[in-house]
Amino acid sequence: MDLGHWKLADTVVFKENAFGFIYQIRNLVNDKKYIGKKQCITTLKRPPLKGKKNKRHELKETDWKSYTGSSVELNADIQKYGKEKFEFIILCFCDSKWELSIVTGKQIG
């Protein structure tokens, strides 16, 4: 079970086939927190095979193991202080894109 730099929250169990997860990144220097969501799986749409009409769909793992967030300010702080001064925590795993959006809204709101 390779999670990259991510750690699981106390009550979270790793889910092998999860669509994505909700995470929190905490700056250990100034205690700023960032909450976000990240997909673990993406669907690639390939052109149809010769003589066929339907596109082919292929599941592919994203770059989630090395992901540090989409915030410009957050990534600037990571460059400034170093990755070791941040805590990357997975709060929960989600099974669909819909669930990922709904749970994120509940976490923030």
Secondary structure, DSSP 8 states (H G I E B T S, - for coil): ---TT-EE-TT----TT-SEEEEEEEETTT--EEEEEEESEEEEEE---TT--S-EEEEEE-STTT---S-HHHHHHHHHH-GGGEEEEEEEEESSHHHHHHHHHHHH-
